[in-house]
Amino acid sequence: MNSSAVELLFVDDRLLVAVKPDGLLSVPGRGAEKQDCLSARLQQQFPDALVVHRLDMATSGLMLFARGTGMQRRLSIMFQQREMEKRYLAICAGTLQQSRGEIDLPIAPDWPNRPLQRIDTEHGKPSLTRYRLLQRESDRSRVELEPVTGRTHQLRLHMAALGHPILGDALYGDERSAPRLLLHAYMLRFPHPASVELMTFKHIPSF
């Protein structure tokens, strides 16, 4: 197991907030070569650390972990009830014309082409992303993204459907457009499950 140090922003007896590097799995995959992941690295130091949500392997940024099964259930319910506020930073191809907007397009698995997802107005699940333009940079745009729903590949697919795929996206854009997927979960805000204190964590990416 790779024992590379995990960057931690918060630790108490109920939860952990860690930073996942791009290219690292959130949880173990199938096969011996896919056992190294953020959850396994955390569990070397905190054996009771359990996954509450996930990030794509190519996506970097903040992840919340529960300490124990009871807190895992509690935090999972908070995600389901949308008590967790998440924001991502992305650099997308082209220049967005609108300064902000919503992408309301249903998403379904593209079974013949797994793990791809697709826009499917007949069988897809409701999926909503809010976006805000932060900066136009010649032929690209720096954007803040809010996934109101949490479908697989939602931000990547929605931005591609808008005509502005995220740079470096090997699935829905051009992987040669950047050395990595330029998508980072930079902000997480939620009430602490014990104290109810509103907690805000931010981690700004290098791109």
C-alpha positions in Angstrom: 0.0 0.0 0.0 1.3 3.5 -0.9 1.7 5.3 2.4 1.9 8.8 0.8 0.8 11.4 3.3 -2.8 12.5 3.0 -3.5 16.2 3.2 -6.0 16.7 6.0 -8.0 19.9 6.6 -10.0 18.8 9.6 -10.0 15.9 12.1 -12.2 15.2 15.1 -13.8 12.1 16.6 -16.7 12.2 14.1 -15.4 13.2 10.7 -12.4 13.9 8.5 -12.0 16.3 5.6 -9.2 15.3 3.3 -7.8 16.4 -0.1 -7.8 13.8 -2.9 -5.1 14.2 -5.5 -6.0 13.7 -9.2 -5.3 10.2 -10.5 -6.0 8.5 -7.2 -9.1 6.4 -6.6 -11.6 7.4 -3.9 -12.2 3.7 -2.9 -10.6 0.4 -3.9 -11.4 -0.9 -7.4 -11.3 -4.5 -8.7 -7.9 -6.1 -8.9 -4.7 -5.9 -6.8 -3.4 -2.9 -8.8 -6.5 -0.8 -7.8 -6.3 -1.2 -4.0 -4.4 2.0 -3.4 -7.0 4.8 -2.9 -7.7 7.7 -0.6 -9.9 5.7 1.8 -7.3 3.0 2.2 -4.5 5.6 2.9 -6.7 7.3 5.5 -7.6 4.0 7.2 -3.9 3.4 7.8 -4.0 6.3 10.3 -7.7 6.3 11.1 -9.1 2.7 11.0 -12.7 3.9 11.5 -12.7 6.3 8.5 -15.5 5.4 6.2 -16.5 6.9 2.8 -19.6 9.2 2.6 -19.3 10.3 -1.0 -16.8 9.9 -3.9 -14.9 11.8 -6.5 -14.0 10.5 -10.0 -10.4 9.2 -10.1 -9.4 12.1 -12.5 -11.0 14.8 -10.2 -9.1 16.3 -7.3 -10.3 18.1 -4.2 -12.2 17.9 -0.9 -13.7 14.6 0.4 -15.6 14.1 3.6 -15.1 10.8 5.6 -17.1 9.6 8.6 -15.6 8.1 11.8 -17.6 4.9 12.3 -20.8 3.4 10.8 -23.2 5.5 12.8 -21.7 8.8 11.6 -21.5 7.4 8.1 -25.3 6.9 8.1 -25.8 10.4 9.5 -23.6 12.1 7.0 -25.0 10.1 4.1 -28.5 11.3 5.1 -27.2 14.9 5.1 -26.0 14.4 1.5 -29.3 12.9 0.5 -31.2 15.8 2.1 -28.9 18.3 0.4 -27.6 19.7 3.6 -24.1 19.5 2.1 -23.1 22.4 -0.1 -20.4 21.6 -2.6 -18.6 23.8 -5.2 -16.1 22.8 -7.9 -13.7 24.9 -9.9 -13.2 23.9 -13.6 -11.5 25.3 -16.7 -13.6 24.7 -19.7 -13.0 24.9 -23.4 -14.3 28.0 -25.2 -15.8 31.2 -23.7 -19.1 31.0 -21.9 -21.4 33.8 -23.1 -23.7 33.8 -20.0 -22.2 34.8 -16.6 -24.3 32.2 -14.8 -27.0 29.7 -15.5 -28.4 26.2 -14.9 -28.0 22.9 -16.9 -31.1 20.8 -16.4 -30.5 17.6 -18.4 -31.4 14.1 -17.3 -28.5 11.6 -17.1 -28.5 7.8 -17.6 -25.8 5.2 -17.9 -24.5 4.5 -21.4 -24.5 0.8 -20.9 -22.8 -0.3 -24.2 -20.1 2.3 -23.5 -19.5 1.9 -19.8 -18.4 3.8 -17.8 -19.8 6.6 -19.9 -23.0 8.4 -19.0 -25.3 10.1 -21.5 -28.1 12.7 -21.7 -31.3 10.7 -21.9 -34.6 12.6 -21.8 -36.7 9.4 -21.7 -34.9 7.2 -19.1 -32.4 9.6 -17.4 -32.6 10.7 -13.8 -33.2 14.4 -13.2 -29.9 16.2 -13.0 -29.2 19.8 -12.2 -25.9 21.8 -12.3 -25.6 25.5 -11.6 -22.6 27.4 -13.1 -21.0 30.8 -12.6 -18.4 32.3 -14.9 -15.4 33.5 -12.9 -13.0 34.5 -15.7 -12.7 34.4 -19.5 -9.2 33.4 -20.6 -8.9 33.8 -24.4 -10.3 30.5 -25.6 -11.3 29.0 -22.3 -13.3 29.8 -19.2 -12.8 29.4 -15.5 -16.1 28.4 -13.9 -17.5 27.6 -10.5 -19.9 24.6 -10.6 -22.5 23.5 -8.1 -24.0 20.0 -8.5 -27.5 20.3 -7.1 -27.9 16.6 -7.8 -25.1 14.1 -7.6 -25.1 11.9 -10.7 -22.1 10.0 -12.0 -19.9 12.3 -14.2 -22.6 15.0 -13.9 -20.4 18.1 -14.1 -18.3 16.6 -16.9 -21.3 15.6 -19.0 -23.3 18.7 -18.4 -20.5 21.0 -19.4 -19.8 19.0 -22.5 -23.5 19.1 -23.4 -23.4 22.9 -23.0 -20.6 22.9 -25.6 -17.8 23.7 -23.1 -16.2 20.4 -22.1 -13.8 20.5 -19.1 -10.2 20.6 -20.3 -8.3 17.3 -20.0 -11.5 15.3 -20.0 -10.7 11.9 -21.6 -14.4 10.8 -21.6 -16.4 13.8 -22.7 -13.8 16.2 -24.2 -10.2 16.2 -25.4 -7.7 14.6 -23.0 -4.9 16.3 -24.9 -6.2 19.8 -24.1 -4.6 19.7 -20.6 -2.2 17.4 -18.7 -5.0 16.4 -16.3 -8.8 16.9 -15.9 -9.1 20.5 -14.8 -11.8 19.8 -12.2 -11.4 20.3 -8.5 -13.8 20.1 -5.5 -12.7 23.3 -3.8 -15.4 24.1 -1.3 -17.5 22.0 1.2 -20.0 23.6 3.6 -22.2 21.8 6.1 -23.5 21.9 9.7 -21.3 19.7 12.0 -23.5 16.7 12.9 -22.8 17.1 16.6 -22.4 20.8 17.3 -24.5 22.0 14.3 -21.9 24.7 13.8 -21.7 25.7 10.1 -18.3 24.5 8.8 -16.8 25.8 5.6 -13.7 24.2 4.0 -11.9 25.5 0.9 -8.9 24.2 -1.1 -7.8 26.1 -4.2 -6.2 24.1 -7.0 -2.9 24.9 -8.7 -4.4 25.2 -12.1 
